[in-house]
Amino acid sequence: MKRQKSGSSSHPPAMRRPTLSFTAGLGPVLILSLFFLLVLWAAGGASRADVMGQVVVRGAAWAALCLLALFAPHPMIGSHRPVTIFLILALALALAQIVPLPPAIWQALPGRAMLSDAAAITGEAQPWRPLAIVPDAAVNAAGSLVVPFAMLALLICMREAEQRWMPGLLLSLIAASTLLGLLQFSGSRFNNPLINDTVGQISASFANRNHLALFLAIGCVLAPVWAVRSRRGAQWRMVAALGMMVLFILMILATGSRAGLLLCGLALVMASTLVWNDVRRELRRYPRWVLPTVGAMVVGMLTIVVLSSFAANRAVSINRVFASGVGQDMRGQALPTVMEMIQAYFPIGSGLGSFDPIFRIYEPYGLLKLTYFNHAHNDLLEVVLDAGLPGALLLLTAIGWWGVASFWAWRRGAEAMLARLGSAIIGLMLIASLFDYPVRTPMIMAVLVIAAWWLSSPASDGAATLRHKGAYL
């Protein structure tokens, strides 16, 4: 009988969880994230629940979560706990609105008298009803959160080397939207069957030109940060970033989005603030007059590009500003009605996703038209209408966290570049939400999670080490 060697064990090895891993920086979780973002880019540009793209993006999100549960290593949330908490609270708020309530409690809620009278007229007993007046819409709202949860899970499971690719990947998607917008601008009657886009309108992979304008404004902030985050090849990256920014600005002008003009201007200010020290450090080997000369040349070139676009009658966004005032469109006209609806359903709210049918109840004759008003076009107000006081508190808490985290991010040194970038992107989304509803689209949902992830990163977010380790996409 053979003796076992010293230190060996007769017990079988413990079963280990199957994992996938690559030795290079391009790991399996990053590849899965790339495919997920591509699906979102192609099919996640609409907010309506009845478009085919919702089935595609939510199926991809569930598939990503299943693959991560089976093969990914155990996640480490760490400093990103606030992002996780906000998503969980948002899901809990949506699920709470679809729980059936006893008739006595439901009838005591504000704004429910009309539906209570309908049951009384028919002679039927009052049924148990959920808080949401349109339960299917609330269920859809809860289901839509699988996309940000999947994006968060992918980021949590990524290794540090994989996370460094995210700015380049996101910038590539924005550049792809620009090329698709150029194709539409050239007269191509492109129609995406996965979203409810308007044929002839320049909206690229989105159903709404304002959402595309926000996406491009994010690119104006992201491109220079991508250029300066690596010492290797910084010169050609700066030239490439400047070229992309010019294309982004021209496309924003071509979309016809008036809000896009404001977002573009803010994005350019944010971008210059983000990379000014890095550009100055890169040019310090040259005489002092080079830096202001380069800055003046960039400003002059962008000014010439905008003026040339306007002179050639290609700046549709500027033309729409002069064509009608902001208060003359449907947003301004419907604002008093929206405020009346908020007052009628506060503090409980009418239920997530219920704006369209509720607005038809309150819609005055003066606003009747062949098209319908699908959202309040001020997402902050619509959250208060749909979710009442709980939604308002959650929204204010999230904005407060963004403000505090942004304060500390901008106080930190160069290693907080990604945190500052995340702060800028979320700021652009907040401003865009005052005029529209961009975060209701799956693509922007995912970008919001990425930006919040960057903002919640600790001081050592990898930006400083990246400058020494070399370039990534």
C-alpha positions, 0 to 999 in steps of 0.5 A, a space after each residue: 500500500 502506497 503512502 501519501 506524500 507529506 502535506 498531501 490530502 486524501 480529500 478531493 479538491 473543493 469545487 470551484 466556481 467556473 470563471 473565465 479570465 484572459 491575461 490581457 487587458 481585454 477580458 471577458 467581462 469587458 467583451 460582454 460589456 462591449 456587446 451589451 453597449 452595442 445592443 444598447 446603441 442599436 436598439 436602446 434609443 427609445 423610451 416608449 414601452 411598445 417599441 421592439 428595441 425594449 425587448 432586445 435591450 432587456 433581453 440582452 440585460 438579463 442575458 448579461 446578468 445570467 452570464 455574470 452570475 454563472 461565470 464572473 468572480 464575486 463582485 466588490 462594490 467598495 466605494 460604489 455603494 451609493 450607486 447601488 443603493 440608489 438603483 435599489 431604492 428606485 426599483 423598490 419605489 417602482 415595485 411598491 406602486 404595483 402592490 394592490 391596496 384595500 379599497 378604503 386606502 386606495 380611495 383615500 389617495 388623492 386624485 382617485 375620485 374619478 375611478 372610484 365613481 366609475 366603479 360605483 356607477 356600474 354597481 360593482 364593489 370597489 376592487 383592490 387596486 395598486 397605487 399606480 393608476 396605470 399599473 402596466 406602466 409601473 410594471 414597465 418602469 420596474 422592468 426598464 431598470 434591468 438595464 442600469 442594473 446590468 450595466 452596474 453589474 458589469 462595471 462591478 465585475 470588471 478588473 481595473 485594467 478592463 475599466 480603463 477601456 470604458 472611456 474609449 468604448 463610450 467615445 466610439 459609440 458617440 462617434 458611430 452615432 455621429 456617422 449615422 447622423 451624417 448619413 441621415 443629414 446627407 438625405 438617406 431615408 434611414 429608418 431603425 425598426 427597433 425604435 420609433 424614430 421619425 424618418 427625415 429627422 436627424 436623430 441617429 440611433 435615438 428616437 428623439 433629436 434632443 437625446 442625440 444632442 445630449 449624447 453628442 454633448 457628452 462626446 464633447 466632454 469625453 473626447 478631450 479627457 480621452 486624449 489627455 489620459 495617456 502620455 503615450 500618443 497624447 499629441 495625435 490623440 489631442 488632434 483626433 479629439 479636436 476633430 471629433 469635437 468639431 464633428 459633434 458640434 456640427 451634428 448638434 447644429 444639424 439636429 435642430 435641438 435648441 436644448 442641444 445648443 445650451 448643452 454644447 456650450 456647457 460641454 465645451 466649458 466643462 471640457 476646457 476646465 477638465 483638461 486645461 492643466 494637462 494641456 498646459 503641462 503638455 505644452 510647457 516644453 514650448 515657449 509661453 506664447 504657444 499655449 495662448 496661441 493654441 487656445 485662441 486658434 481652437 476657439 477661432 476654429 470652432 467659431 468659424 465652424 459654427 458661423 460657416 454652418 449657420 451661413 450655409 443654412 445647416 445650423 437647424 438648431 440656431 434657425 429654430 431658436 429664431 423661428 419661435 420662442 421657448 415659451 411658445 412651444 408645447 412645453 411652455 404651454 403645457 407647464 401650467 397643466 402639468 403643475 395642476 396635475 402635480 398638485 392633484 396627485 401629491 404627495 402620493 403621485 399618479 404612478 410611474 409612466 402614467 403621464 400620457 393617460 393622466 394628461 389626457 384627463 387634464 388637457 385643455 381644449 386649447 392644447 388639443 392637436 393631432 399629435 399627443 403630448 407623451 411626457 412633461 418634457 421636464 423629467 424632474 417635474 414628471 418624477 414628482 408627478 409620477 412618484 409624489 413625495 417619495 420620488 421627490 425625496 429620492 431625486 433630491 437625495 441623488 442630486 445632493 449626492 452628486 453635488 457633494 461628490 462633485 465638490 470633492 472630485 473637483 477638489 482632488 488632483 489630477 488622479 480624479 479626472 474620471 470622477 470629474 468627467 462623471 460629474 460633468 456628464 451627470 450635470 449635462 443629463 440634469 440640465 437636459 432633463 429640464 427640457 426633455 426625458 433623456 434618462 428614460 432611454 436605455 442607452 442614456 440609462 447605461 451612460 448615467 450608471 457609467 458616469 455615476 460609477 466614475 464619480 464614486 471612484 476613490 482618489 486613486 481611480 487609475 488615471 494617474 497610473 494610466 498616464 505611465 502605463 500607456 494608452 488604451 482605446 
